[in-house]
Amino acid sequence: MQASKLAVVYAAVCAALCAALLGAGSVQAAGLGLRLGTTGIGGDIGFHLTSSLTARVGYAGYRSDVELDEQDVRYEGKLKWSNASGVLDWFFLGKLRLTGGIYSANNKVDVTGTPSGGTYTINGQVYNASDVGTLKGSTRLGKSASPYFGIGYGDITRPGINLFADLGVMYQGSPKVTLTATCGASLPAPQCTQLQNDTAAEERKINDDIKSFKYYPVFQAGIAYGF
C-alpha cells in the first residue's frame, strides 16, 4: 500500500477517536507508552474517556534482513513492518481489558533469489543460473484496514509509571505473494516464455498454499507514563 493511502486510513482512525473524545466530554487523564512486540517497536498515546474506557492511537514498525531457502534457490532481502493503530480499551476487571479497533498495516517482505547449487528449480522445472537474469519475490501481509480484537492488561493513562500488554489477532486477509523473473541474455525466446509461465505457476501455487493465513497474531508489551 502506498504511503498516501496509509496516511488516509490512519487519519480516518484518528478522526474517529477524536470524535469519541469529544463525545465523552473532558478528558480526565492521558498517557504515553513505549512497546515491543509482533507489530514492531513503537508507542502509543492514550486518553482516558470514562471510568472504564480508554482510547489509544499508536504506531510500531520494524526492519530486518531475511534469508529463505526454497528448494535450490536462496532468497535474501528485507522485512519491513509498518503498523498504525487506533483502538479502544474497555476495562472490566481492574486492569484487565478487552481491546478492539483497527490497524493500518503495511507489512511486507522483498527478496531476490540466487541459485544455491548452480540451477534454479521453478514450478518443478530446472533452469541453469545463466538462463535467469533476476528472480525477485514480494510478500504483502495485511489489508489497508485490518480489524483487531484482543485482551490486555494495564492502563497507560493511569497516573505514574505503568506496565501494559496486549494479546490478540489482526484480521489481515490472505497474504499476497508476487514472483517476477527476467530471462538471461542467451535464453531462446521459447524457453524464456516457459520461464515466465513457470514463474506465474509457482506464484499461484504459493498463494494457494498460504491463502488460509488470514489472521496475524499480536503480542506486545510495554511501559507507559500517565499524567
Wavefront OBJ file of the C-alpha trace (Angstrom):
o trace
v 0.000 0.000 0.000
v 1.250 3.426 -0.900
v 2.251 5.850 1.846
v -0.544 8.256 0.861
v -3.193 5.557 1.330
v -1.698 4.589 4.676
v -1.890 8.207 5.804
v -5.543 8.486 4.759
v -6.571 5.358 6.651
v -4.630 6.353 9.764
v -6.101 9.856 9.639
v -9.591 8.353 9.490
v -8.889 6.230 12.555
v -7.544 9.239 14.454
v -10.589 11.294 13.449
v -12.921 8.588 14.770
v -11.107 8.502 18.076
v -11.132 12.286 18.323
v -14.886 12.169 17.824
v -15.096 9.684 20.687
v -13.059 12.052 22.824
v -15.354 14.974 22.077
v -18.398 12.875 22.744
v -17.009 11.743 26.096
v -16.608 15.265 27.378
v -13.461 16.450 29.082
v -10.519 14.054 29.083
v -9.593 13.172 32.659
v -6.112 11.773 32.017
v -3.649 10.900 29.287
v -0.524 8.781 28.911
v 2.425 7.908 26.696
v 3.642 4.358 26.188
v 6.539 2.540 24.536
v 6.023 -1.053 23.357
v 7.695 -4.012 21.665
v 6.008 -6.963 20.003
v 4.950 -8.742 16.840
v 3.822 -5.463 15.241
v 7.277 -3.930 15.749
v 8.786 -1.332 18.043
v 6.760 1.793 18.716
v 4.480 3.624 21.070
v 1.003 4.862 21.934
v -0.782 7.965 23.098
v -3.720 7.157 25.371
v -6.732 9.167 26.523
v -8.962 8.299 29.490
v -12.576 8.688 28.319
v -14.641 7.236 31.171
v -14.039 5.148 34.277
v -13.886 2.004 32.113
v -12.948 3.252 28.634
v -9.614 4.421 27.189
v -8.677 5.357 23.607
v -5.217 4.749 22.137
v -3.544 5.720 18.878
v -0.104 4.391 18.069
v 2.484 3.228 15.611
v 5.024 0.381 15.518
v 7.498 -0.724 12.879
v 10.496 -2.941 12.320
v 13.090 -3.685 9.632
v 15.382 -6.671 9.335
v 17.391 -8.723 6.848
v 15.847 -12.090 5.924
v 17.132 -15.291 4.301
v 14.868 -18.030 2.950
v 15.717 -21.313 1.239
v 13.230 -22.847 -1.226
v 14.450 -25.995 -2.990
v 17.733 -24.899 -4.651
v 17.007 -21.152 -4.500
v 18.223 -18.881 -1.708
v 16.171 -15.731 -1.181
v 17.737 -12.745 0.562
v 16.131 -9.398 1.227
v 14.369 -7.108 3.670
v 11.475 -7.499 6.079
v 9.609 -4.216 6.630
v 6.843 -3.924 9.219
v 4.709 -0.747 9.489
v 1.563 -0.705 11.669
v -0.502 2.323 12.663
v -3.314 1.626 15.113
v -6.401 3.122 16.700
v -8.099 1.111 19.472
v -10.499 1.384 22.398
v -9.784 -0.367 25.726
v -12.736 -1.459 27.876
v -11.731 -2.336 31.442
v -13.902 -4.996 33.067
v -11.852 -6.339 35.982
v -9.309 -3.988 37.489
v -6.550 -3.563 34.914
v -7.835 -6.367 32.681
v -9.448 -5.139 29.477
v -10.926 -6.038 26.126
v -9.480 -4.137 23.185
v -10.888 -3.557 19.722
v -10.009 -1.289 16.836
v -8.240 -1.007 13.505
v -4.647 -1.473 12.348
v -3.446 0.184 9.167
v -0.932 -2.499 8.209
v 1.769 -2.167 5.584
v 3.852 -5.263 6.283
v 5.976 -6.735 3.506
v 8.994 -8.851 2.640
v 11.005 -8.154 -0.517
v 13.631 -10.711 -1.616
v 15.942 -11.573 -4.510
v 16.653 -15.211 -5.375
v 20.017 -16.713 -6.269
v 20.773 -20.371 -7.089
v 22.390 -22.261 -4.228
v 23.678 -25.066 -6.466
v 24.101 -23.515 -9.908
v 20.498 -24.101 -11.028
v 17.004 -22.797 -10.315
v 14.010 -25.070 -9.836
v 10.832 -23.151 -10.667
v 7.483 -24.941 -10.829
v 9.381 -28.226 -10.958
v 11.454 -27.165 -13.972
v 15.233 -26.859 -13.710
v 16.961 -23.821 -15.227
v 20.680 -23.077 -15.383
v 21.795 -19.995 -13.484
v 22.631 -18.283 -16.791
v 19.056 -18.850 -18.037
v 17.639 -16.499 -15.410
v 18.563 -12.826 -15.277
v 16.832 -11.966 -11.996
v 14.329 -13.674 -9.730
v 12.525 -11.482 -7.239
v 9.768 -12.087 -4.738
v 7.499 -9.827 -2.728
v 5.064 -10.725 0.048
v 2.446 -8.291 1.326
v 0.750 -9.005 4.663
v -2.317 -7.099 5.714
v -5.136 -5.118 4.180
v -5.264 -1.330 4.183
v -7.512 -1.531 7.248
v -7.250 -4.662 9.433
v -9.747 -5.129 12.300
v -8.172 -6.065 15.643
v -9.602 -7.730 18.734
v -7.799 -8.895 21.847
v -7.434 -8.915 25.589
v -4.923 -6.933 27.576
v -3.617 -5.734 30.898
v -2.705 -2.250 32.038
v -3.913 1.314 31.569
v -1.382 3.711 30.052
v -3.397 6.706 31.277
v -3.181 5.762 34.958
v -1.011 8.385 36.749
v 2.620 7.368 37.149
v 4.605 4.500 35.613
v 2.596 1.561 34.270
v 3.277 -1.767 32.575
v 0.903 -2.971 29.876
v 0.492 -5.909 27.496
v -1.780 -6.957 24.629
v -2.656 -10.366 23.209
v -4.948 -10.646 20.214
v -5.353 -11.127 16.477
v -5.426 -8.824 13.473
v -7.625 -9.898 10.564
v -5.271 -9.124 7.704
v -6.842 -11.126 4.890
v -4.871 -13.578 2.783
v -1.206 -12.656 2.196
v -0.230 -11.901 -1.378
v 2.989 -13.181 -2.966
v 4.329 -11.802 -6.249
v 7.166 -13.518 -8.157
v 8.920 -11.961 -11.155
v 11.708 -13.394 -13.303
v 13.695 -11.975 -16.200
v 15.350 -14.124 -18.831
v 19.088 -14.466 -19.296
v 20.577 -12.837 -22.386
v 21.325 -16.200 -24.032
v 17.974 -17.870 -23.300
v 15.992 -18.553 -26.532
v 12.558 -16.963 -26.826
v 10.537 -20.215 -26.408
v 12.418 -21.096 -23.203
v 12.015 -17.510 -21.988
v 8.247 -17.823 -22.388
v 8.368 -21.116 -20.497
v 10.304 -19.453 -17.674
v 7.665 -16.731 -17.394
v 4.883 -19.317 -17.372
v 6.635 -21.413 -14.724
v 7.191 -18.333 -12.562
v 3.486 -17.448 -12.793
v 2.514 -21.037 -11.923
v 4.892 -21.044 -8.936
v 3.343 -17.772 -7.762
v -0.178 -19.226 -7.961
v 0.902 -22.335 -6.060
v 2.470 -20.325 -3.236
v -0.573 -18.054 -2.940
v -2.859 -21.076 -2.820
v -0.730 -22.621 -0.055
v -0.844 -19.514 2.156
v -4.364 -18.208 1.458
v -5.686 -19.566 4.780
v -3.266 -17.456 6.838
v -5.711 -14.580 7.287
v -5.058 -13.827 10.950
v -1.889 -12.237 12.270
v -1.088 -12.849 15.980
v -0.449 -9.723 18.008
v 1.545 -9.848 21.223
v 3.154 -6.765 22.634
v 4.290 -5.439 25.984
v 5.476 -2.042 27.105
v 5.894 0.613 29.706
v 3.960 3.862 29.975
v 3.692 7.045 31.943
v 0.308 8.548 32.753
v -0.306 12.115 33.786
l 1 2 3 4 5 6 7 8 9 10 11 12 13 14 15 16 17 18 19 20 21 22 23 24 25 26 27 28 29 30 31 32 33 34 35 36 37 38 39 40 41 42 43 44 45 46 47 48 49 50 51 52 53 54 55 56 57 58 59 60 61 62 63 64 65 66 67 68 69 70 71 72 73 74 75 76 77 78 79 80 81 82 83 84 85 86 87 88 89 90 91 92 93 94 95 96 97 98 99 100 101 102 103 104 105 106 107 108 109 110 111 112 113 114 115 116 117 118 119 120 121 122 123 124 125 126 127 128 129 130 131 132 133 134 135 136 137 138 139 140 141 142 143 144 145 146 147 148 149 150 151 152 153 154 155 156 157 158 159 160 161 162 163 164 165 166 167 168 169 170 171 172 173 174 175 176 177 178 179 180 181 182 183 184 185 186 187 188 189 190 191 192 193 194 195 196 197 198 199 200 201 202 203 204 205 206 207 208 209 210 211 212 213 214 215 216 217 218 219 220 221 222 223 224 225 226 227
